[in-house]
């Protein structure tokens, strides 16, 4: 995977999550009976991610960050298809556990891949550029979604983001275009 593939795939992933995040919050609130259930759902997500980071970090040394990012993208694509049909808070809690695990995969793999795809002499500049573009795409996604939601259903947003996650996985899956890049940047 090259720096450019990482940047494009992560930008697409962050755009997808930015599109659905506000509406996922509404879904959680509508399924729960109280704000405590809403808080518990997010707490489950955060705790699952936190507790799984050490295991995922060890696993990443064997599996490689490319595989972890692929697992994340395709896992999130499936989760996005499931979310619109959730009907109980218990189902939300289960999805939060899955999303916590997947989020930990992404966070760990992204950092490893970014460290491998930047050169030591220009690392700060490249990381800054990376975060500039992933953040711009996230902001544009939230703004655009605010305008297009009047024409779509909330469920359709989750299905659209599922396709976006698959697209990000395809970007990661592609082999680098040159032999030298493949040799230096293979994961």
Secondary structure, 3 states (H helix, E strand, C coil): CCHHHHHHHHHHHHHHHHHHHHHHHHHHHHHCCCHHHHHHHHHHHHHHHHHHHHHHHHHHHHHCHHHHHHHHHHHHHHHHHHHCCCCCHHHHHHHHHHHHHHHHHHHHHHHHHHHHHCCHHHHHHHHHHHHHHHHHHHHHHHHHHHHHHHHCCHHHHHHHHHHHHHHHHHHHHCCCCCHHHHHHHCC
